[in-house]
Amino acid sequence: MLESKAVTGPYWEQPDPEDERLAYQLEHGREEHLLLDARPPAELNQVVLNTMQQTGPRFWVIIAGLGAMTLAFLIAWFIQIISGLGITGLNRSVMWGPYIANLIYFIGIGHAGTFISAALRLMRMDFRRPIARAAETITLFGLAIAGLFPIIHVGSVWKLFYMIPIPNQRELWPNFRSALFWDMTAITTYLIGSTLFMFVALIPDFAMARDHTTGWRRKLYGALALGWRGAEDEWHRLEVVSNILSFVIIPVMFSVHTGVSWNLSMAIQPGWHSAIFGPFFVVGALYSGVAAVIIVMIIIRKTLRFGYFLREEHFNAMGIFLLLLTLAWIYFYFAEWITNWYGNLPMEKAIQQMLTGPLAPLFYLMLFCNIVVPLATLWSRRVRTSLPAMLVIGIFVQIGMYVERVLIVAGSLSRNELPFNWVNYTPHWPEVTVTIGTLAFLGLLYALFTRVVPIIPVWEVYEGQAMQQVRRIGRAIAPTRTEVH
Amino acid sequence: MAEERQQGHKWTMIVDLDKCTGCQACVVACHAENNVPSPSEDEIIRGRANHWIRIERYWEGEYPNVKARFLPVFCQQCGNAPCEPVCPVYASYHSVEENLNVQVYNRCVGTRYCGNNCPYRVRIFNFWAPHFDPPLEQQLNPDVTVRGPGVMEKCTFCIQRIRRAREQANVEGRPLEDGEVQPACVQSCPTDALIFGDKWDENSRVAKMIPHERQFKLLEHLGTEPAVYYLKGGETHVGE
């Protein structure tokens, strides 16, 4: 500074450099951490409620586009039911194709929601607070669409009720030995459990919305809030129920993808018959699921302007989580591959030769998307906190994990014990339309859902902010957390 | 398991690969007997050859010293069948009386799990509604249903012939005789490469031929306990 300020006045009126440093730390902490940047609850409520009620023309354009793709999916499905599965590319050897891969994929992206809201809740990871509902919504719709795929997949959809254990006069029951039956049971349990878990956490937000809206919204939220008043015993009960459901839902989450993988690994088809498939698929599901949550977080932050709720720290935390899952997935894939390679059994050899032969472009694409891209980028904090970069990485992981499922399902089936029956599979238009259409359907449901339901759990954010305090410890400022239960 | 039970019949097929010429008469006979629609050329190119019995042709050696080997493959009627436990609706189950794997078309929802789990790939899925080019629709077998679209089907060892013969024997009050039942493929085989009978009937031709020095089972290492025995052919020298 050119102008030198003469020090005037008594020393106690001079600014204390120590205080300035602390003030800077405090300000920096506010910018960085959502939970330290407390705002009045009324303001948080309005931020969330406004985004639900304001819809511009762009929103409806997107809805129309997604709706058209969903319609294309429904028409393709209808044509497939009318004319038979012959219009797909499936054949005598590859009887399961992208429909089953889609089932695995959609259940997979439904895994992160529960993990983030239940497991991170029990581990007291506070970064989950603003993310939890957005992730649970993926679980909800991912599972619902995954539940469509067995129905799309079967040949005689009009007889599907035979798979459900309905008491009947002929005393004909489903086959409890079939892995498909376990799978169906696990998916249904998970769908009910995760919906319940999500709904319980929604009650205070419904009550908040009820108190701040008018018209049909008020009636709807009033019914959904189940008469929540915000009394202390209600909060206490909510806490207890959430904790119980968290503990219950985590084993169910593991069982679901294990059950899905057992559909494959309980068969004696080479390439499927592997004991590692259970944990391998659970890790793969979490991997693609966390990537899907990151994509959705970015879209929500951009379109709904939730920059206040979804901050760098959240993307950073999710990026670290994704990196960990990348490493876990690589470990499992390597373990499975090297076991088959070293075992040198003729059939497994044939499958590996096919993956590195005719299917090599897909195979290397998968390795690139699942291994090279995340490992090369996610170690850097700058990448993890950059939204465009995270979006691209998330999309790469989605592509990689989808291709992985197709290679496991259709790729393995095209090589079997008798070489006479080796048939390669190429998808035809119904599979492509249905796959893209169901993805659009997921987007459509999600977009409409954000108009009706607070996609940020306001009460959880506020609870976190109320528990967080800043304490001065020695020469530093440290956030501390108060346990209220 | 299934081997130990002595009630009913243990229908068994012997395929003598030394005698098989790969003429495909069995394939045609099976299509006619069991109302199996004939697939078009396009469908076969797409890998949907829906034969209940097929002749797998393997080439051996390099041109010009090349040899064709024929392997007739049809449902092996496994005693320990991989297709049975995986079906969620019991459409694929084990018949106690005949010791066969039977498929209940009305019950089948078409998950195609059984087809994936069959190492022999002998289970056929009806991708289309059945279509018979004229005049083939005039000669459908009234003893066999025409299966609709979206269900699995497979070789039944011509169970309609087995049932008819057994009912005839019951009416006449005598046990079923060996050779009374002949599936269509066996009946049409010009070289007598296929031999069919009840293995638990000690006087039957199959019971006398088993164990045979050239005998093997297809993919025996999988432990599926097939009811089909193959006799090695070609230049295999066994027992020397």
Interface residues (C-beta under 8 A of the other chain):
Chain A: S83 G84 L85 G86 T88 G89 L90 N91 R92 S93 V94 M95 W96 P150 H153 V154 G155 S156 V157 K159 L160 Y162 M163 L172 W173 P174 N175 R177 S178 A179 L180 F181 M184 N263 M266 A267 I268 Q269 L413 N416 E417 L418 P419 F420 N421 V423 N424
Chain B: E43 R46 G47 R48 A49 N50 R54 E56 R57 Y58 L71 V73 P82 P85 V86 C87 P88 V89 Y90 R107 C108 V109 G110 T111 R112 Y113 G115 N116 N117 P119 Y120 R121 I124 F125 N126 F127 W128 A129 G148 P149 G150 V151 M152 L218 L219 L222
